[in-house]
């Protein structure tokens, strides 16, 4: 592993959107020399990816709404505050202000979110509440900073543009759909997110400079998931996933409902569908019904809660490169040094070779690692769990002891096999030679008698 720089970049002193950047591949550098390794127990389930900025990790809790900051080196809690409802949003960091959405998934008529919903602004150093912005529907998607403002999408069918320092509403746009958990991804020019109710589901690109919809594409076959998935963006392509109605149950059981998990690639400028592909069929998932993609070096990595497999696809063509049965995956994977790390609802992180899909490591942490996905800071993997813990593990404790990678190609297992084969040949040769010597000795002995 390459040693981390002792100084984090300016970009890594901020956290402006879901999983830090538009590709969803959250690989970070921290100035901390030795990152805390172990388990940090929080107040409640962790369903949003922990946010790391410089020397601090920020964590929000599902049902309780607890908000916490931890020292990344010691694991010490620095401050604690409370949101008035669920927290599924990551805590983004904008120039010393922590901004987080809150709200729950229950419907009241056409609005998703009951009780208090909205966004909070907190002082990053102290955790003190600086401002509160209330909305009619939930703010479960992670906010995004673009064009100097903070943008939130909600369960009340709207996009809101806020001043990050004061929480003042600068504009609002009716997007026509509930946005469940599809955190907007920003490529600097546009914001991209999926919407659900009312049907048909739609995928939207919004101009953060004007707060007007740049384009919106309907998906009449989609029945779930598009509104849950934070998209991934690379170059002129934005990728998302969703579920359509699957085939009839092979057992004929009317209670067994099958879905087909789909992957879609759209042109960022026009919304034109570049390609689509079916990942596979499986039993209809409950909650977080679709997997979040990650893009790295021209390849899409995505897990499926529908099929229980993790896949790699070529970004340009949509051709499948490999797949591996990992179990239920909802959060985005993270990729570093030729290895893809995937968290599952069964509590495992699987390490897969990015080129071949071969497993090169794994570690069981506990609870349900969903819908948040793992991230990497320096050479430490960080992942939140529904068992209320945040796990921090050095990467070398996940990779198998007899495995290594070079440009994504496992080489040490091959060398081990080769050495074993050579050893077997040498031992066999020695045995043959020993038998020859023994026969020669016997012959000489007989001749002597």
N, C-alpha and C positions, 0 to 999 in steps of 0.2 A: 504494500500500500504506500502511496506517496504521502509523505508528511504534510500536514496542513500548514498553510502560511500562518505566521504569528499575528497577522493583521487581517481582519475581515474587510472585504471590499465595501464601498459606499452602498452598493445595492443590498448587501447583506446586513447593513445597519437599519434596513427597512423591511417590511413584509407587506406588499401592496395588494395581494390578491390570493385566492385559493392556491395553496401549495407553493407560494412564493413567486411562481413564474407561469407563463402561458402554456408551457409544455407539460405542466404538472409534475415534472421531474425535480423534486426538491432535494438537491444535493448542495450543501452549504459549507461555508468556512467560518469557524469561530476563532477568536483570539485566545480562547481558553486553552491552556497547555495540556491539561488532563481533565477530560470531561467525566463527570460523575457516571459510574457504571453500577447499575442495580435497579431497584424498584422505588418509584415515588408513589405513595398512596394518596389519592385525592379524595374529595368529599363524596363523589358520585360517579356514575358511568362517564367515561370519556369517549365521545362519539365524533369529535372534531380533531383533526390533526393538530398536535401541539405546535405552537409557533416559536421559532427560535430567532432571536435578534441579538447579535453580539454575544454577550455573556449571560443572557437571560432567556428562560423558557416560560411561555405563557400558556395556560391551560384553562379551558372552560368545561363545565360539567353539564351533562344531559338534563336530568329532571330537576336537579336542585338549583341550577343556575349559578353555582359557585364559580368564581373567577380567581385565579391564582397566578403568581409569578414565582419562579424558582431560580436560584443561582445555579448556572450550568456546571460549575466546578464542584461545589459542595453538596448540591441537592437541597440546600436550605430554602425554606419558603420565605420570600421577601415581602409579599403582601397578599391580602385576601379581600375580595369584595363580592358583591352578590348582584346578579341580574334578576329581574322580577319573574322570569319564566325560563323555559328550557333554553339551553345553549347548544346548538349544533353548528353554529358559525365558528370559524377560526377567529382568533383575536388578531386582526391585522395591525400593523404598526406604521403610522404615518407621522414622521417628524416629531417624535416624542409623545404622540397620542395613540393609545390603544383603542380600536373601534371594533365592536362586536355586536352582532345581531342576536335577538332573542324572540321566542315565540314557540308555540307547539303545533302539532299536525292535525288537530281536530277541526272539523268543519262546522261552521255556523252559517247555514244557507250556502251561498256561493263563495263565502270567504273562508280561507283556511287559516286557522289560528283563533283560539279562544283565550280569554283573559288578556293580560297585557302583552303587547307586541311592539317591537321597534328596534332601535339601536342605541348603544351607549358609547360615549367617549370618555376614556379614563386617562389619567396621567400615568405614563409608562413607568415612572420611577416610584411613585407612591401608591398607585392604584386608586387614587381619589377620583370620584366621579366629576367630570368636567361639564358634561351635557347629556341630555336624554332626548331622543326624538321618537315620538310615538306614532305607530301606524295602525291601521285597522286590521291588517292581516300579519301573519308571522313573518319574521326575517330569519329563517333558518339557513338560507344561502349565505356564504361568506361575502362581505362587502368587497368592493374593488376600488382602488384609487385610479383615476384617469383624468387627464386634463386639469389637474390641480384640485379636483373635487372627489368626494367619496360617493360611490353609487351603490344603491341597494335595490334588490328586486324581492317581491313579497308575495304573500298569500292573498293580497287584496287586488291582484291583477295590475299592479303599478311598479314602475321604476321611479326611484327618488334620487335626486342629486342633492348632496349635503355639503356644507362647508365643514372640513375636517376639524377645524379649531373650535367652532361654536355649535355645530349641529344644526345650523340654520338651513331650512329648506330653500334651495336655489331653483329647483324646477321639479315637476313630476310629469310622467308620461303614462298613459293607459296602454299597457301591452296586450290586453285582451285575454290573458290567461293567468292562472295560478302558477307561480314558480315555487315548487316544493323545496328542492335542495340543489337546484342547478346553479351553483355559484358562478357568477359571470366571469368569463375569462377575457382578459384585455391584451390585445397585441399593440396597443398604443394608438391605433386608429379607430377601432370598434370594440364594443363589448358583445360577447356571445353567450347566450343562455337558452335553455329549453323550457317550454311551458306546457301545462296540462289542461285541466278543466277551464273552460268547456271544450269538448271535442269539436273539431279535430285538434290533436296535439300540434304544437308549432315550435319551430326553432327561430330565434330572433337575433338579428344584429342591430345594435343601437349605437348611434353616433354620440359619444360623450361630449363632443363640442357643442352640439345643438340640442341634445337630449331628444332627438327625433329617431324614429325607427328607420334604419337604412334599408333593411329588407326583412321579410318574414316568410318562412317556408312552412307550409302545412304538410303533415304526415298522416294521411287519413287512415292508414293501416295500423298505426301505433296505438297500443292500448295501455301502456304504462312505461315508466322509466325515463322518458325523454325529459321530464320535469325534475328528475332526481339527479341527473348526471352533470357534473361540472365538465365542460368540454376541454379538449386539449388542442393547442394551436401551434402550427409550425409553418413558417413561410406563408404561402397563399392557401393553406388548407386548414380547416377546422374539423375535428373529429368528435363524434358523440356516439352514444349507443342507446338502444331502446328495445322494448319487447313488442312483438306482434302476436296475434293468436296463432297457436301452434297446431299440429296435427291432432287427430282424434286419439284419445288415450289407447295405447296398444292393448291394455287389459279390458277395454270397454267400460271401465269404471267411470261413471258420470261425475263422481266427486274428485277425480284426478284430472286437473286442468293443466294442459301443457301449453307453454309459450315457446316462441322462437326468439332467441336473442340476436339482435341485428346490430351491425356496426356501419356507421354512415360517415362519409367524407364529403364535405361541401367546400365550394370555393368561397374564400373569405370576402371577396369583393362583391359577389353577385348572389350567393346562396345556391348557385347551381349544384346539383348533386353530381359529384365526380365519380363516385362508385359506392356500392353498398354490398354487404356480404352477410350471410347468416352464419353466426358462430355455432349454433346448434339448438336442439330442443331440450326442454326439461320442465320439471314441475314448477308451476308459477310461484315466484318468490313472494314473501311478505315483507313489506317495508323496503326501502332502498332497493328498488326492484331491478336496478341495472348497474353494470360495472363502470367505473370511471377509468378512462384511458390515460396513458402516459406516452409521450413521444420522445425518442432519443435517437439521434443520428439516422434519421430516415426510417425508423421502425416504430410501429405502434405496439405497445404492450398493454393488454387488457385482460382482466379476470372476469368470470361470469358467475353470478349467483344462480343463474338458470341451469347451466350445464355442469358447473363444478370444475371447469377447466380454465387454465390460463393460456393465452394465445400471443403469438407475435405475427404481425402483418406488415407487409411492405407499404409504406405511406403512399408512395406514388401510384401503385397499381391496385392495392387491396388484396394482393396475393398472400395466402397463408404461408408463413415460413416454418412454424412449428406450433405444437400445443402440448401441454403437460397437465395431467390431472392433479390439481392442487387441493380441491375442495372449494367451498363457497368463498368467492372473492367479491368484495363490493368497493373497497377503496382503491385508489390509484397505486400502482407499483412504483418503485424507485430503482434507478439504474446507475451503477457506478463500476468502473473498471471491468467492464465486460460481464457483470453479474446483475441479474434482475432479482430484486427482493420483493416478495409478494406476501401480504398478510391475509389470513383467512378467518372466517367466522368460527373455525374450530380452535383458534388460539395459536396456530403455527405461523412462522415466517419461513417460507421456502426460498432458497437461493438457487436460481436457474442460470445456466450459461446463456448469455444473450444471443449467441449465434446459433446454438444447437438446441436449446431448451433442456439440455441434460441437467439433472439436479447436481449441484456442487456443494450444497449445504442445507441445513435446516435447524430450527430451534423452536421448541414449544415454550410459549410465554404464559398463556392462560387467558381465560375469558373469551370474549368475542372481539376480534380485531377488525371491527367494522362499525360504521362506514369509513372511519378514518384509515388512511394508508400509512405505511412507514415512510420516514424521511431519513436522510443521512446528514450528520454534521461531523466534519473532519472524518474520522474513521469509526464513528459510532452510529448505530442504528437506533432510532427513537420511534416508538409506536405506542399509541394509547389504546386502552382496552375497556370493554364494558364491565370488567371486574373492578373498575375504579382506579386501576393502576396505570402509570406510564412506565414503560420498560425502556431502559437504555442499555444497549449491549454492544461491546466492541465487535466489529465485523468478523474478526478472526475467531470469535466464539460461535459464529454461525456457520462459516465455511468449514467443510469437513477437513480433518487433520491431514488426510492423504490426498487432498485436492488443492489445486492452484489454477490460476488462469493466466493466460498471456494472449492479449487481443481477443479475449472471449473464448479461447480454445483450451479445454482442460488438457494439460500435458503430463502432470505428475502421475495420475493413475496409469497412463500408457507406459511411462518409464518403469513404474513399479512392476507392471505385468512383464515387460521385457526383461528386467533384472531377474524376476522369478523364473522365467523360461530359461535364461542363461544358467542360473543356478542349478536347475533341474538337469540340464544337459551336462554340466560339469560333474555333478554328483553321479549321474549315470556312467559317464566316462571313467570316473574313479572306481566305480564298482566293477566295471568290465575289466579294468586294468588289474584290480586286486584279485579277481578271479583267475586271470591269466597267470599272475605271479604264483597264486596258490597251486594251480595245476602244474606249473613248471617245478615248483618246490616238491610236489608229490612225486613227479616223474624222476627227479634227481634222487629222491629218497629211495624209491623202488630200485633204481639202477645201482645205487650204492649197496643195497642188501643183496 
